[in-house]
Amino acid sequence: MSRRPMLALFVAMALCAPVAVARADDSLEELMENAGAGEFHGVGVVMCTWGRDSAAATYQVERSRGMSMVHGPDRDLMLSGSLVAMGSGAEWYALEVSDWSSWSLSDRYSLSEPEPTSRLGRPATEVRVLEDGRVRARVVVDDESTIPLVTEILDGDGRVFRLASLVEFEVGPSADDHAMPEEYQRRTVMEPMAATTALPRDAAGYRLVDTYEAPGGSQSYYSDGLFSFSVFEAKRGRTPAEFDGATRFGIDGQVYRRIVTPTTVWVHWNGPNSSYVLVGDLPPDHLAAVLSVLPKPGDRSIFVKLWRRLFG
């Protein structure tokens, strides 16, 4: 299964996702639905910490004329509508989502009273996203442009799990004239398909939004409106080389492997007949709850192993 295109999509969404300026009479859903019109450019840092695993990256970001651009240490990303382009120099690849379901926000989230503050010498507003009365996220929003200048995602114990912060920021586009590439080395279109029967429609408050064809299997996309993840399912195979040195961790007595990147967490496990990779931006306590209802790790029975050894 190919994971690089979806990683690019998650990175682009995580770094470019807008948050609207908060007003006392706004709901969280209204803020998120009405966001995204501001044009800006800047430099930021994003970091993620889970136990002994941590990762960080700096990036340049710009949003103008409906297009978001992220210039990172490894590659560049451009996001415009349903198209994500990734690459550098003359080598560009594209991922296009042909169709997707409408966005909706889980009713488990609410918004605290906004508080005036300042950031980078600019008037700003701090808002807190609450889940069951406790803070799940803190966002500092620039008052003039409605751009998030700082975003903190907290784990179940109230510790910062992910931090994204703009350290340089200017309203309006940069002097550079950016445009989506005209040609690509490869362009992949994600086509919707029927949901697989092994995966639940609801996973610990995350709704199965869409299912797409993926190389050798399927990609099931889940979201609660604030966080999201995809489960890539394929016929059971060898553990991908990227996970050879990954951290092992346990949920309900089951063992998984994880990779923490600045913007996403990757989790791999093998079931008796399928292999799975989960990629998402959800915090660890949400991830634990999700894994508890997804198909469990497990080995093939001795009869299946013998049959396949004899007959392939």
Sequence and secondary structure as in RCSB ss.txt:
>XXXX:A:sequence
MSRRPMLALFVAMALCAPVAVARADDSLEELMENAGAGEFHGVGVVMCTWGRDSAAATYQVERSRGMSMVHGPDR
DLMLSGSLVAMGSGAEWYALEVSDWSSWSLSDRYSLSEPEPTSRLGRPATEVRVLEDGRVRARVVVDDESTIPLV
TEILDGDGRVFRLASLVEFEVGPSADDHAMPEEYQRRTVMEPMAATTALPRDAAGYRLVDTYEAPGGSQSYYSDG
LFSFSVFEAKRGRTPAEFDGATRFGIDGQVYRRIVTPTTVWVHWNGPNSSYVLVGDLPPDHLAAVLSVLPKPGDR
SIFVKLWRRLFG
>XXXX:A:secstr
   HHHHHHHHHHHHH       TT  HHHHHHT     EEEEEEEEEEETTEEEEEEEEEEEETTEEEEE SS 
EEEEETTEEEEEETTEEEEEEE         TTEEE   EEEEETTEEEEEEEEEETTEEEEEEEEETTT  EEE
EEEE TTS EEEEEEEEEEEES  SS     S  SEEEEE B    TTS SEETTEEEEEEEEETTEEEEEEE S
S EEEEEEEE     GGGTT EEEEETTEEEEEEE SS EEEEEE SSEEEEEEE   HHHHHHHHTTS      
 HHHHHHHHHH 
